[in-house]
Amino acid sequence: MGRLSVNLCGIPLDNPIIPASGTFGFGYEYAELFDINCLGTFSFKGTTKDPRFGNPTPRIAECTAGMINAVGLQNPGVEKVIAEELPKLKKCFHKPVMANVSGFSVPDYAYTCEKLDKEEQVGWLEVNVSCPNVHGGGMSFGTDPKAAAEVTAAVKKVTTKPVIVKLSPNVTDIVSIAKACEDAGADGISLINTMLGMRIDLKTRKPVIANKMGGFSGSAIFPVAVRMVYQVANTVKIPVVGMGGVSGAEDVIEMMLAGATAVEVGAANLVNPFVCRDIIQQLPAVMDKYRINTLSEIIGGAK
């Protein structure tokens, strides 16, 4: 075990840094820029049962200290991901990968997770019940404890690998939803997904994004993410993956002190494609600065 290593749901990671789903494609795109095997792992693009074109354009709006996106889970569908994307990934990434799954019904989630669970490359299933950019699914499952638990239980019935449920911050009580997922068999909780945001063009007096609203991410949401990770990690007994506005090594330390076992980096990848590599390289010096011997010892250290 090295200074940076952690264990996520029984699977060792060389370090806790995980590019978040939707910001790192299927990995091989970034492999053209640097050796992505330096990562702990990464969460690949949100995958659904059937192919999705996504939402109409424009889909992106800039904000102060962040961005809004409404891509709408554009992906080729699980069959093509298995047949085409994973073989390409296998050539450049030699660690277990995190499969991010979305759905529009409980059977959708179960079907897609069962398919991906059989893939040797998949180490964890990150079940996204929190996407704010789609209609008739996504976040609707993650804003109600019973619905989130139902998805969790259905996925656990058809899978053998660790199931990490990704939760929405767009709720009044994040803790009750996390607890419901744990009680339904979740092996981990991942939070937070994007917050719901909106921009209006002053010249046209219309929403900037065709979808009107979208997921707000970036450094502006970091304090909200830290608060929710802290609340959930102090309630559940399963590992928490923290994310939301993380853009540097000190953010990673703060998120882990709040209770995160591993830390995902999202919007920062779109600003600087090397940010995850850079954070990993910077962590030892930051650990020395704060007299931290190993990262595993600080998980949940803020009391």
C-alpha positions as semicolon CSV with decimal commas, in nm:
position;residue;x (nm);y (nm);z (nm)
1;M;0,000;0,000;0,000
2;G;0,143;0,337;-0,105
3;R;0,086;0,676;0,055
4;L;-0,191;0,759;-0,193
5;S;-0,365;0,421;-0,206
6;V;-0,720;0,359;-0,085
7;N;-0,967;0,072;-0,101
8;L;-1,306;0,132;-0,264
9;C;-1,565;-0,137;-0,194
10;G;-1,298;-0,407;-0,170
11;I;-1,105;-0,301;-0,480
12;P;-0,766;-0,131;-0,425
13;L;-0,689;0,199;-0,597
14;D;-0,337;0,335;-0,644
15;N;-0,483;0,677;-0,558
16;P;-0,832;0,817;-0,494
17;I;-0,856;1,032;-0,810
18;I;-1,141;0,939;-1,045
19;P;-1,249;1,152;-1,345
20;A;-1,627;1,183;-1,323
21;S;-1,871;1,042;-1,574
22;G;-1,953;1,268;-1,865
23;T;-1,623;1,455;-1,845
24;F;-1,384;1,180;-1,955
25;G;-1,566;1,003;-2,239
26;F;-1,469;0,634;-2,255
27;G;-1,111;0,711;-2,157
28;Y;-0,926;0,646;-2,478
29;E;-0,984;1,006;-2,591
30;Y;-0,771;1,126;-2,297
31;A;-0,519;0,843;-2,346
32;E;-0,397;1,036;-2,650
33;L;-0,286;1,313;-2,411
34;F;-0,132;1,121;-2,118
35;D;-0,105;0,773;-1,967
36;I;-0,445;0,737;-1,802
37;N;-0,319;0,440;-1,599
38;C;-0,191;0,697;-1,349
39;L;-0,556;0,740;-1,238
40;G;-0,715;0,547;-0,954
41;T;-0,986;0,464;-1,207
42;F;-1,243;0,666;-1,401
43;S;-1,619;0,665;-1,443
44;F;-1,706;0,630;-1,810
45;K;-1,977;0,814;-2,000
46;G;-2,330;0,759;-1,868
47;T;-2,474;0,453;-2,043
48;T;-2,839;0,367;-2,099
49;K;-3,019;0,057;-2,229
50;D;-3,092;0,214;-2,568
51;P;-2,894;0,469;-2,774
52;R;-2,966;0,835;-2,696
53;F;-2,901;1,139;-2,912
54;G;-2,934;1,366;-2,609
55;N;-3,095;1,706;-2,575
56;P;-3,121;1,972;-2,848
57;T;-2,845;2,233;-2,873
58;P;-2,726;2,464;-2,729
59;R;-2,641;2,241;-2,433
60;I;-2,371;2,438;-2,251
61;A;-2,379;2,773;-2,069
62;E;-2,086;2,934;-1,890
63;C;-2,127;3,069;-1,538
64;T;-1,913;3,242;-1,281
65;A;-1,691;2,968;-1,133
66;G;-1,875;2,695;-1,320
67;M;-2,089;2,583;-1,610
68;I;-2,435;2,450;-1,689
69;N;-2,478;2,148;-1,914
70;A;-2,782;1,972;-2,053
71;V;-2,624;1,708;-2,275
72;G;-2,899;1,463;-2,185
73;L;-2,707;1,134;-2,155
74;Q;-2,602;1,112;-2,520
75;N;-2,453;0,764;-2,564
76;P;-2,460;0,472;-2,812
77;G;-2,650;0,235;-2,579
78;V;-2,516;-0,053;-2,369
79;E;-2,482;-0,305;-2,653
80;K;-2,250;-0,076;-2,852
81;V;-2,060;0,031;-2,541
82;I;-1,978;-0,336;-2,476
83;A;-1,908;-0,423;-2,840
84;E;-1,715;-0,110;-2,945
85;E;-1,615;0,122;-2,660
86;L;-1,482;-0,126;-2,403
87;P;-1,248;-0,306;-2,648
88;K;-1,095;0,033;-2,743
89;L;-1,058;0,120;-2,376
90;K;-0,891;-0,212;-2,296
91;K;-0,600;-0,121;-2,523
92;C;-0,506;0,185;-2,317
93;F;-0,641;0,131;-1,961
94;H;-0,533;-0,172;-1,761
95;K;-0,728;-0,126;-1,437
96;P;-1,091;-0,191;-1,341
97;V;-1,315;0,087;-1,473
98;M;-1,628;0,235;-1,317
99;A;-1,938;0,190;-1,534
100;N;-2,187;0,476;-1,500
101;V;-2,545;0,367;-1,568
102;S;-2,866;0,567;-1,615
103;G;-3,221;0,459;-1,687
104;F;-3,580;0,564;-1,735
105;S;-3,740;0,277;-1,546
106;V;-3,632;0,023;-1,285
107;P;-3,612;-0,257;-1,549
108;D;-3,392;-0,026;-1,764
109;Y;-3,141;0,011;-1,482
110;A;-3,143;-0,361;-1,405
111;Y;-3,097;-0,460;-1,772
112;T;-2,802;-0,227;-1,833
113;C;-2,630;-0,311;-1,505
114;E;-2,670;-0,686;-1,559
115;K;-2,504;-0,653;-1,902
116;L;-2,212;-0,443;-1,776
117;D;-2,164;-0,655;-1,465
118;K;-2,053;-0,942;-1,690
119;E;-1,771;-0,737;-1,844
120;E;-1,426;-0,821;-1,707
121;Q;-1,308;-0,459;-1,730
122;V;-1,590;-0,327;-1,511
123;G;-1,496;-0,302;-1,143
124;W;-1,787;-0,098;-1,006
125;L;-2,133;0,001;-1,124
126;E;-2,208;0,367;-1,054
127;V;-2,586;0,386;-1,074
128;N;-2,691;0,740;-1,159
129;V;-3,031;0,819;-1,007
130;S;-2,954;1,190;-1,021
131;C;-2,924;1,332;-1,373
132;P;-3,111;1,666;-1,390
133;N;-3,097;1,690;-1,770
134;V;-3,347;1,426;-1,884
135;H;-3,722;1,398;-1,870
136;G;-3,906;1,094;-1,739
137;G;-3,617;0,938;-1,548
138;G;-3,279;1,019;-1,405
139;M;-3,322;1,259;-1,115
140;S;-3,683;1,156;-1,046
141;F;-3,553;0,830;-0,897
142;G;-3,296;1,006;-0,682
143;T;-3,524;1,258;-0,513
144;D;-3,737;0,998;-0,335
145;P;-3,592;0,746;-0,085
146;K;-3,834;0,469;-0,187
147;A;-3,763;0,509;-0,560
148;A;-3,387;0,520;-0,504
149;A;-3,408;0,209;-0,288
150;E;-3,616;0,031;-0,552
151;V;-3,355;0,094;-0,820
152;T;-3,077;-0,015;-0,584
153;A;-3,249;-0,340;-0,488
154;A;-3,331;-0,426;-0,851
155;V;-2,970;-0,372;-0,961
156;K;-2,828;-0,570;-0,669
157;K;-3,044;-0,869;-0,761
158;V;-2,881;-0,905;-1,104
159;T;-2,519;-0,805;-1,030
160;T;-2,218;-0,936;-0,843
161;K;-1,991;-0,630;-0,850
162;P;-2,001;-0,333;-0,611
163;V;-2,296;-0,101;-0,672
164;I;-2,234;0,267;-0,594
165;V;-2,547;0,484;-0,612
166;K;-2,493;0,840;-0,738
167;L;-2,722;1,088;-0,563
168;S;-2,866;1,427;-0,651
169;P;-2,805;1,740;-0,441
170;N;-3,143;1,876;-0,556
171;V;-3,322;1,743;-0,249
172;T;-3,417;1,859;0,098
173;D;-3,274;1,560;0,287
174;I;-2,978;1,386;0,119
175;V;-2,915;1,167;0,425
176;S;-3,250;0,986;0,415
177;I;-3,198;0,895;0,048
178;A;-2,844;0,770;0,110
179;K;-2,964;0,562;0,404
180;A;-3,246;0,413;0,195
181;C;-2,993;0,306;-0,069
182;E;-2,766;0,153;0,195
183;D;-3,059;-0,038;0,345
184;A;-3,148;-0,166;-0,005
185;G;-2,800;-0,314;-0,047
186;A;-2,585;-0,039;-0,200
187;D;-2,211;-0,099;-0,157
188;G;-2,127;0,271;-0,177
189;I;-2,272;0,619;-0,226
190;S;-2,144;0,870;-0,478
191;L;-2,229;1,241;-0,442
192;I;-2,296;1,503;-0,549
193;N;-2,421;1,515;-0,904
194;T;-2,480;1,856;-1,059
195;M;-2,717;2,110;-0,909
196;L;-3,007;2,243;-1,115
197;G;-2,923;2,577;-1,275
198;M;-3,028;2,820;-1,547
199;R;-2,893;3,117;-1,747
200;I;-3,093;3,374;-1,947
201;D;-2,957;3,564;-2,248
202;L;-3,018;3,934;-2,187
203;K;-3,033;4,016;-2,558
204;T;-3,284;3,750;-2,661
205;R;-3,452;3,731;-2,317
206;K;-3,460;3,353;-2,356
207;P;-3,286;3,073;-2,168
208;V;-2,932;3,014;-2,298
209;I;-2,982;2,636;-2,301
210;A;-3,245;2,479;-2,529
211;N;-3,348;2,254;-2,238
212;K;-3,403;2,578;-2,034
213;M;-3,234;2,427;-1,726
214;G;-2,934;2,203;-1,678
215;G;-2,676;2,068;-1,438
216;F;-2,466;2,336;-1,266
217;S;-2,111;2,222;-1,188
218;G;-1,770;2,371;-1,118
219;S;-1,585;2,515;-0,821
220;A;-1,887;2,723;-0,713
221;I;-2,065;2,410;-0,583
222;F;-1,769;2,273;-0,383
223;P;-1,888;2,388;-0,036
224;V;-2,231;2,230;-0,096
225;A;-2,063;1,904;-0,200
226;V;-1,836;1,898;0,106
227;R;-2,135;1,955;0,334
228;M;-2,338;1,673;0,179
229;V;-2,046;1,428;0,174
230;Y;-1,988;1,505;0,543
231;Q;-2,355;1,451;0,630
232;V;-2,381;1,122;0,441
233;A;-2,044;0,982;0,549
234;N;-2,139;1,039;0,912
235;T;-2,462;0,844;0,865
236;V;-2,390;0,544;0,642
237;K;-2,142;0,262;0,703
238;I;-2,054;0,211;0,336
239;P;-1,787;0,407;0,144
240;V;-1,864;0,749;0,001
241;V;-1,722;0,881;-0,326
242;G;-1,712;1,260;-0,308
243;M;-1,735;1,502;-0,598
244;G;-1,860;1,847;-0,689
245;G;-1,634;2,138;-0,776
246;V;-1,306;1,957;-0,705
247;S;-1,024;2,122;-0,899
248;G;-0,704;2,079;-0,699
249;A;-0,511;1,859;-0,455
250;E;-0,621;2,058;-0,150
251;D;-0,984;2,008;-0,252
252;V;-0,919;1,632;-0,254
253;I;-0,780;1,645;0,101
254;E;-1,079;1,848;0,218
255;M;-1,325;1,607;0,055
256;M;-1,153;1,308;0,216
257;L;-1,155;1,475;0,558
258;A;-1,530;1,519;0,508
259;G;-1,556;1,140;0,468
260;A;-1,486;1,054;0,104
261;T;-1,288;0,736;0,037
262;A;-1,230;0,841;-0,325
263;V;-1,281;1,171;-0,507
264;E;-1,420;1,234;-0,854
265;V;-1,316;1,533;-1,064
266;G;-1,574;1,655;-1,315
267;A;-1,599;1,999;-1,475
268;A;-1,229;2,073;-1,415
269;N;-1,145;1,810;-1,682
270;L;-1,323;2,025;-1,939
271;V;-1,111;2,327;-1,846
272;N;-0,779;2,142;-1,819
273;P;-0,766;1,786;-1,960
274;F;-0,451;1,718;-1,754
275;V;-0,603;1,821;-1,420
276;C;-0,640;1,469;-1,277
277;R;-0,283;1,378;-1,368
278;D;-0,163;1,706;-1,214
279;I;-0,359;1,651;-0,891
280;I;-0,206;1,304;-0,849
281;Q;0,142;1,449;-0,899
282;Q;0,075;1,732;-0,651
283;L;-0,080;1,522;-0,373
284;P;0,245;1,406;-0,202
285;A;0,367;1,766;-0,156
286;V;0,027;1,877;-0,024
287;M;0,024;1,579;0,214
288;D;0,367;1,681;0,342
289;K;0,243;2,038;0,391
290;Y;-0,038;1,918;0,618
291;R;0,168;1,640;0,783
292;I;-0,037;1,358;0,630
293;N;0,142;1,025;0,606
294;T;-0,119;0,827;0,409
295;L;-0,448;0,937;0,254
296;S;-0,635;0,638;0,397
297;E;-0,575;0,767;0,751
298;I;-0,757;1,098;0,694
299;I;-1,087;0,960;0,559
300;G;-1,362;1,112;0,773
301;G;-1,105;1,292;0,987
302;A;-1,305;1,615;1,023
303;K;-1,507;1,598;1,342
